[in-house]
Each structure stands twice: as C-alpha cells, then as structure tokens.
Amino acid sequence: MKNVLIIGSTGQIGSELTMKLRGLYNGNIVAGYIPGAEPTGELKESGPSAIVDITNEQQIAETVSKYKIDTIYNLAALLSAVAEAKPQLAWKIGMGGLFNVLEVAREMKCAVFTPSSIGVFGNNTPKDNTPQDTIRNPRTMYGVTKVSGELLSDYYNIRFGVDTRSVRFPGLISYVTPPGGGTTDYAVDIYYSAVKGETFKCPIAAGTYMDMMYMPDALRAAVEIMEADPSKFVHRNSFNIASMSFEPETIYKKIQEYIPDFKMEYEVDPLRQTIAESWPNSLDDTCAREEWGWKPEYDLDAMTKDMIEKLKVRFGK
C-alpha cells in the first residue's frame, strides 16, 4: 500500500508518472491539478484527483490528510524558456511552492521527490562528463530555482529529517505528452515533424550537444530512487542521471534511417541557444549507479525506433 500525491499531474512528466504509479501500487495515487489543467481521459478515470495549487500550503495539507499521503511527487514548475519570460512566476512556483511542500512534509511525515535538472549547471561547469559535485552557477531563472531547490531540500533533510530525494533530469523525450516550452524540446518536436511528413525547423544550432533521456527511463528513475535503500546514499538532492547525449545532426541522421525523405532546416532561437550553450554536453552519473543502482535501458537507436512506431500509430500513418 502506498499513498502518493502528484502535484502537477497533467504536465509533461506528471501525466505519465501518475499512470505508471497507478500501475505499480495499490492505494491512493492522487492526481493533483490546478483549475484549467484538469485531468482528462484515462488519467481522470483511473484514480482520484484533487485541486492542489502548490502556492496554497493549506490545500496541499488538506489533500495529504484526506488521502493519507506518505509520498509527494512535486512536479510543478515552469520550463526553462517559459521561465525566462515569466521569472517572478517561476520563482513563486519553483521556490515558494517547494517551501510549502516541504513544510507539509515535515509536519505530516511525507517523503518528497522534486526533480532537478541539467539546468543547475552554468558556463563555468565542466562541459563533458559533468561531475556529480561541481560548480552550479546557472544564468537562467529555471536553473536558479533548481539549484535553490536542491539546497532547500537538503536542508529539510538535514535539519528536520524529511526524506527528500531528487534526480537531475536531462532533456526528456516522450510520444505521449506534447512539448511544453523547454530548451531540449526540439528533440521531441523533431520526431513529430518527421512522422507527420513536415520539414523540421530546428531552433538549436548544429554541434550543440545536450544530455537527453527517453521518458520510460526517466519515469523509472523517479520510481527507483524513492524505493531505494537510503542507507547507501551519500547524496540526496540531486543525482546526475544520464542516458544519451547528441546534437541536432545526430538525431536528424538517426531519424533518416527510418524515414529517408525527412528534411531539417535551422532556424536558431537565440534565447534557447544561449540556454543550451550554458548546459553540459554530457553528465557523469556514477554516483546514481553506485548509490541506488541507476541504469538506463534506452539509447538513441532504441528510442528513435520506439518513438517513430508509437507516433505513427498515434497519427494514423
């Protein structure tokens, strides 16, 4: 029996994670949402849902109490490019919201998962095989909130004993949830364009490497870290996890192996390009492998094959 609240359950990760948790656990797996972003379809019908605005501490506490929640997945955030347009709101959700979650968790004895990101790293961070413990000096509001969130989560663990855990997600690629304004979202868009027979206009310049991960691996990481034996932890907030690193030409050529007439052109977005250049090319995830057994299952070829198959079914191609 496990009772879980997913805050931000209708977002990029939330909808798929909610369904995965409902498949794994008996108990209340509650899809928390804000008005205007209500669960629909299978997400709505397969389990309980509740209005949970992360900026409302009382609302979080009432839902935790009602459903006897023992674990909170805090997925509420504005993604990187959107956060640059709305920095005040990004801080309010990313930090004010996290503070509310941690306070409820402290008072009501819940474990908390709050994803971090490769966005915590900046221009002074080693670019290749970025270490677990290194300089974190982001120049984006998204990155600033993620670094601050790592520190605050560690503080609540050390000071109050709250069971906080986290991973630094790379760019996430999914055939289920459409892109939501992240710098790495080109690697999702490109598959959609390929399957639809459209020419893809790439907003990221050739030669720009970023870490990426297929959503099934990301979901597994979010589950496995919360199930791991914490006695083996040296770190908590937050673990580097890695799967693959590529630049636009690499993914373009890989898709062409399956869709030979696919075409791509470059229309570089200066904002996203600047953000991408500040992030690592690749991450060293040795600590996650050693401390809780992390291991990815998908590489670029396996992901591309699965993405194209799934999207062809989705779009009736």
C-alpha positions as a printed Julia matrix, in Angstrom:
317×3 Matrix{Float64}:
   0.0    0.0     0.0
   1.39   3.38   -1.0
  -0.49   6.68   -0.98
   1.04   9.2    -3.36
   0.19  12.8    -4.31
   1.49  14.0    -7.68
   1.48  17.81   -7.81
   1.48  18.92  -11.44
  -0.03  15.65  -12.63
  -1.16  16.97  -16.01
   2.25  18.32  -17.03
   4.97  16.85  -19.23
   6.18  14.26  -16.72
   3.19  14.21  -14.37
   0.58  12.52  -16.54
   2.85   9.62  -17.45
   4.26   9.24  -13.94
   0.78   9.21  -12.41
  -0.26   6.36  -14.71
   2.95   4.45  -14.0
   2.47   4.76  -10.23
  -1.15   3.62  -10.52
   0.09   0.54  -12.34
   2.66  -0.22   -9.65
   0.95   0.49   -6.33
  -2.29  -0.23   -4.56
  -3.57   2.79   -2.63
  -4.44   6.38   -3.34
  -2.42   7.72   -6.28
  -3.83  11.24   -6.38
  -3.51  13.41   -9.47
  -3.09  16.95   -8.17
  -4.01  19.68  -10.66
  -4.87  23.36  -10.93
  -8.14  24.67  -12.43
  -7.76  24.94  -16.18
  -5.42  21.94  -16.31
  -7.84  19.23  -15.23
  -7.08  15.53  -15.81
  -8.91  14.02  -18.77
  -9.47  10.57  -20.25
  -7.63   7.68  -18.63
  -5.79   9.96  -16.2
  -9.11  11.21  -14.84
 -10.9    7.86  -14.84
  -8.18   5.6   -13.42
  -7.87   7.12   -9.94
  -8.57  10.02   -7.58
  -7.76  13.62   -8.42
  -7.8   16.83   -6.39
  -7.26  20.54   -6.9
  -3.78  21.2    -5.47
  -2.26  24.6    -6.15
   1.35  24.4    -5.0
   1.22  28.03   -3.88
  -1.53  27.11   -1.38
   0.0   25.28    1.58
  -3.38  24.6     3.21
  -4.67  22.94    0.05
  -1.65  20.65   -0.04
  -2.06  19.77    3.66
  -5.78  19.04    3.32
  -5.18  16.68    0.38
  -2.34  14.9     2.2
  -4.6   14.43    5.23
  -7.68  13.32    3.27
  -5.86  10.64    1.25
  -3.32   9.64    3.96
  -0.45  10.56    1.63
   3.02   9.23    2.51
   4.91  10.37   -0.62
   4.68  13.62   -2.6
   5.99  13.97   -6.14
   6.4   17.72   -6.61
   6.44  18.27  -10.38
   5.1   21.84  -10.52
   7.47  24.15  -12.44
   7.73  26.44  -15.43
  10.13  25.0   -18.01
  13.31  26.83  -18.97
  12.26  29.04  -21.9
   8.87  29.87  -20.33
  10.55  30.73  -17.02
  12.72  33.33  -18.77
   9.55  35.07  -19.95
   7.91  34.85  -16.51
  10.72  34.87  -13.9
   8.59  36.05  -10.98
   6.04  33.29  -11.53
   8.85  30.75  -11.99
  10.24  31.68   -8.57
   6.81  31.67   -6.93
   6.07  28.15   -8.18
   9.59  26.72   -8.04
  10.67  28.01   -4.63
   7.55  29.25   -2.82
   5.76  26.09   -3.89
   8.6   23.81   -2.83
   8.73  25.52    0.57
   5.02  24.77    1.02
   5.51  21.11    0.07
   8.46  20.68    2.43
   6.59  22.28    5.32
   3.62  19.94    4.81
   6.01  17.0     4.51
   7.77  18.0     7.74
   4.52  18.29    9.67
   2.81  15.23    8.17
   5.81  12.88    7.75
   5.87  12.54    3.95
   8.74  11.68    1.64
   9.29  14.21   -1.17
  10.59  13.88   -4.72
  11.31  17.18   -6.5
  13.03  16.81   -9.86
  16.07  18.91  -10.58
  17.68  19.43  -13.97
  20.83  19.81  -16.04
  19.76  23.46  -15.85
  21.51  23.76  -12.46
  24.82  23.91  -14.3
  26.24  27.01  -15.96
  29.05  28.31  -18.13
  31.76  27.63  -15.52
  30.77  23.97  -15.08
  32.92  21.3   -16.81
  31.06  20.63  -20.07
  31.94  16.99  -20.72
  31.17  14.19  -18.28
  30.0   16.82  -15.78
  30.72  15.52  -12.25
  28.08  14.94   -9.58
  29.68  17.5    -7.28
  30.8   20.57   -9.2
  30.11  24.26   -9.75
  26.41  25.1   -10.07
  26.11  28.66  -11.37
  23.12  28.85  -13.72
  22.2   32.03  -15.55
  18.52  31.21  -16.04
  15.65  31.6   -13.59
  14.8   27.93  -14.16
  18.33  26.93  -13.15
  18.38  29.3   -10.18
  15.17  27.76   -8.79
  16.51  24.24   -9.34
  19.81  24.92   -7.52
  17.93  26.64   -4.7
  15.51  23.71   -4.59
  18.35  21.2    -4.23
  19.81  23.19   -1.34
  16.46  23.71    0.39
  15.57  20.01    0.06
  18.93  19.01    1.54
  18.36  21.5     4.37
  14.98  19.98    5.23
  16.55  16.52    5.25
  19.48  17.5     7.47
  17.6   19.91    9.76
  14.19  18.22   10.08
  14.72  14.66    8.85
  12.36  15.0     5.86
  13.04  12.18    3.39
  13.85  14.32    0.34
  15.23  12.76   -2.85
  15.84  14.01   -6.36
  17.41  13.43   -9.77
  18.74  15.94  -12.28
  16.72  15.2   -15.39
  18.28  15.82  -18.79
  16.03  16.7   -21.72
  13.06  14.31  -21.73
  11.62  12.83  -24.91
   8.09  11.42  -24.98
   5.49  10.35  -27.53
   2.64  10.87  -25.03
   2.86  14.46  -23.8
   3.49  17.35  -26.22
   6.45  19.7   -25.63
   5.94  22.4   -23.01
   8.49  25.17  -23.56
  11.8   23.57  -22.63
  15.16  24.19  -24.31
  15.54  20.48  -25.1
  12.04  20.17  -26.59
  13.41  20.31  -30.14
  14.32  16.64  -29.63
  10.61  15.88  -29.17
   9.35  18.18  -31.93
  11.7   16.65  -34.48
  10.0   13.24  -34.2
   6.54  14.76  -34.55
   7.6   16.61  -37.71
   9.25  13.51  -39.17
   6.21  11.28  -38.68
   3.84  13.97  -39.99
   5.96  14.4   -43.13
   6.88  18.01  -42.31
  10.21  19.78  -42.72
  11.59  20.36  -39.22
  12.82  23.85  -38.35
  15.45  23.31  -35.66
  15.78  26.09  -33.04
  19.12  24.72  -31.74
  22.34  25.15  -33.74
  24.27  22.23  -35.23
  27.01  20.94  -32.96
  25.14  21.8   -29.73
  25.3   18.69  -27.56
  22.88  18.17  -24.66
  22.04  15.22  -22.45
  18.72  13.58  -23.29
  16.61  10.7   -21.94
  13.63   8.71  -23.15
  10.63   9.14  -20.88
  10.34   5.46  -19.83
  13.84   5.68  -18.33
  13.01   8.98  -16.62
   9.86   7.55  -15.04
  11.76   4.51  -13.86
  14.38   6.74  -12.25
  11.7    8.72  -10.4
  10.25   5.49   -9.0
  13.5    3.66   -8.26
  15.14   6.49   -6.31
  12.1    6.66   -3.99
  12.21   2.88   -3.48
  15.98   2.79   -2.89
  17.6    1.99    0.45
  18.66   5.41    1.77
  21.37   3.9     3.97
  23.52   3.7     0.81
  23.02   7.37   -0.07
  25.95   9.74    0.02
  23.9   12.28   -1.95
  20.18  13.07   -1.97
  19.44  16.29   -3.82
  20.26  15.79   -6.52
  21.69  12.86   -8.52
  23.04  13.19  -12.05
  21.36  10.6   -14.27
  22.3   10.05  -17.9
  21.29   8.02  -20.91
  22.46   9.65  -24.16
  24.0   12.85  -25.47
  23.6   14.15  -29.02
  23.44  17.26  -31.22
  20.75  18.05  -33.81
  22.56  16.49  -36.79
  22.93  13.19  -34.89
  19.22  12.8   -34.18
  18.36  14.03  -37.7
  20.54  11.36  -39.34
  19.19   8.68  -37.0
  15.58   9.52  -37.94
  16.54   9.41  -41.63
  17.48   5.76  -41.17
  13.77   5.13  -40.57
  12.26   7.99  -42.66
  14.76   8.6   -45.51
  12.99  11.61  -47.07
  12.8   13.56  -43.8
  14.19  17.13  -44.07
  15.51  19.55  -41.44
  16.41  23.25  -41.64
  17.91  25.51  -38.98
  16.04  28.49  -37.53
  18.03  29.09  -34.39
  16.18  30.67  -31.45
  18.73  32.97  -29.75
  17.21  32.53  -26.27
  17.1   28.73  -26.38
  20.52  28.58  -27.99
  22.04  30.7   -25.21
  20.45  28.46  -22.58
  21.62  25.3   -24.38
  25.2   26.55  -24.6
  25.29  27.09  -20.84
  24.35  23.47  -20.12
  26.61  20.39  -20.06
  27.31  18.28  -23.14
  27.14  15.12  -21.04
  26.76  14.07  -17.39
  28.7   11.62  -15.19
  26.05   9.54  -13.39
  28.46   7.26  -11.48
  27.03   8.28   -8.09
  23.46   7.32   -9.07
  24.71   3.98  -10.39
  26.68   3.24   -7.23
  24.28   4.6    -4.59
  20.95   3.25   -5.87
  21.62   1.13   -8.93
  20.61   3.52  -11.7
  20.94   2.11  -15.23
  19.28   3.41  -18.43
  17.58   0.99  -20.82
  17.29   3.16  -23.97
  19.94   4.55  -26.29
  19.32   6.82  -29.3
  18.6    3.96  -31.7
  16.16   2.13  -29.4
  14.39   5.4   -28.54
  14.11   6.5   -32.19
  12.66   3.16  -33.27
  10.07   3.24  -30.46
   9.18   6.94  -30.89
   8.53   6.56  -34.61
   6.48   3.38  -34.14
   4.34   4.94  -31.4
   3.8    8.26  -33.19
   2.84   6.52  -36.46
   0.1    4.72  -34.53
  -0.95   7.95  -32.84
  -1.18   9.91  -36.1
  -2.54   7.03  -38.18
   0.46   6.94  -40.52
